[in-house]
Amino acid sequence: MITDTNAVIRSYLTTSSTKVDPLIALVSDQIYCPRLKENATLPAVSYFTRGGTSNPHIEKIVSPSVQFNCWADNPIDAREVYRALFNALQGIQMVKVGSYYIMSAIEEVQGQDLVDVDIPNYFSVLVFYEIMVRADT
């Protein structure tokens, strides 16, 4: 059975913990997969799995590469959301999320500041993570 890693990630990012609370304080429940909804309240985070690997010998483990966009109405606040996401994810190990474990999360590419000229007042920081997830059963 294939793990819904997007659901595992969302559950982790919306569940109160010492590492996640600063992110929740900034974005509340404004965490979207796969894209930011139209006219979304900012600040917010959107993410989706863009690829990754699975292990043919250990089918309970998958390692998706996940793209995150940290959104705000100005570049300074977008970077603040990125820092909160970084602190929530970078280096976590063996975090139980429902019937899964996030075994590790490693930033693949540091945050890149983006400006979308087609959407005024929406600024984002783009970042990629490799997140290893294992089914508990």
C-alpha positions in Angstrom: 0.0 0.0 0.0 1.3 3.4 -1.0 1.7 6.0 1.9 -0.1 9.3 1.4 2.9 11.3 2.4 1.1 14.6 1.7 -1.4 13.7 4.4 1.4 12.7 6.8 3.2 16.0 6.3 0.0 18.1 6.7 -0.8 16.2 9.9 2.7 16.9 11.3 2.6 20.6 10.4 -0.8 21.2 11.9 -0.3 19.3 15.2 0.9 21.3 18.1 4.5 20.6 19.3 7.5 22.6 20.4 9.0 22.5 16.9 5.7 23.2 15.0 4.0 25.8 17.3 6.0 28.8 15.9 4.8 27.9 12.4 1.2 27.4 13.5 1.4 30.8 15.3 2.3 32.4 11.9 0.0 30.6 9.4 -2.7 29.0 11.7 -4.3 26.4 9.5 -3.4 28.1 6.2 -1.4 25.0 4.9 -2.4 23.9 1.5 -1.6 20.9 -0.7 -1.0 21.0 -3.6 -1.3 24.8 -4.3 -2.3 27.9 -2.5 -6.1 28.5 -3.0 -7.3 31.6 -4.8 -7.5 34.6 -2.4 -6.0 32.6 0.4 -5.3 34.4 3.7 -1.6 35.2 4.1 0.7 34.2 5.5 0.4 30.6 4.4 2.3 27.5 3.3 1.7 25.4 0.2 3.4 22.1 -0.6 3.4 19.1 -2.9 5.4 16.0 -3.6 7.5 16.6 -6.7 9.2 13.2 -6.8 11.5 11.1 -4.6 12.3 7.5 -4.1 11.0 4.3 -2.6 12.9 1.2 -1.5 11.9 -1.9 -3.4 13.2 -4.1 -0.5 11.5 -2.2 2.3 8.1 -1.1 1.0 7.1 0.6 4.2 9.7 3.4 3.6 9.3 6.2 1.1 11.5 9.3 0.6 9.5 12.0 -1.3 11.1 15.2 -2.4 8.6 17.9 -1.3 8.4 21.5 -2.6 7.2 24.1 -0.1 6.2 27.7 -0.8 6.1 30.0 2.2 3.7 32.9 1.3 3.2 36.3 2.7 2.2 39.8 1.5 5.8 41.0 1.7 9.2 39.4 1.3 10.3 39.8 4.9 7.3 38.0 6.3 7.6 35.3 3.6 11.2 34.7 4.8 9.9 34.6 8.4 7.4 31.8 7.4 10.3 30.0 5.7 12.4 30.2 8.9 9.5 28.8 11.0 9.0 25.9 8.5 12.8 25.3 8.6 12.7 25.1 12.4 9.7 22.7 12.2 11.2 20.3 9.7 15.0 20.5 9.5 16.7 17.5 11.2 13.6 15.9 12.8 13.9 12.2 13.4 11.5 9.5 14.3 8.5 11.7 14.8 5.3 9.7 15.2 2.4 11.0 13.1 -0.6 8.8 13.4 0.3 5.3 12.2 3.5 6.6 10.5 6.9 7.9 11.4 8.7 10.8 9.8 12.2 9.2 10.0 14.0 12.3 8.8 13.6 15.6 7.1 16.5 17.2 5.3 16.5 20.5 3.4 17.6 19.8 -0.2 17.7 23.4 -1.4 17.8 26.4 0.8 15.0 29.0 0.6 14.8 31.0 -2.6 13.0 34.4 -2.6 10.4 34.6 -5.4 8.2 37.4 -6.7 5.3 36.6 -9.0 4.7 39.6 -11.2 1.3 38.3 -12.2 0.0 38.2 -8.7 0.7 41.5 -6.9 1.3 41.4 -3.1 2.0 37.7 -3.0 5.7 36.9 -2.1 7.1 33.5 -1.5 10.2 31.6 -0.5 10.6 28.3 -2.3 12.4 25.4 -0.6 12.7 21.6 -1.2 12.9 18.9 1.5 13.6 15.1 1.4 11.3 13.6 3.9 11.6 9.9 4.8 8.4 8.3 6.0 7.8 4.9 7.3 4.5 3.1 8.0 4.3 1.9 11.6 2.6 -1.4 10.8 
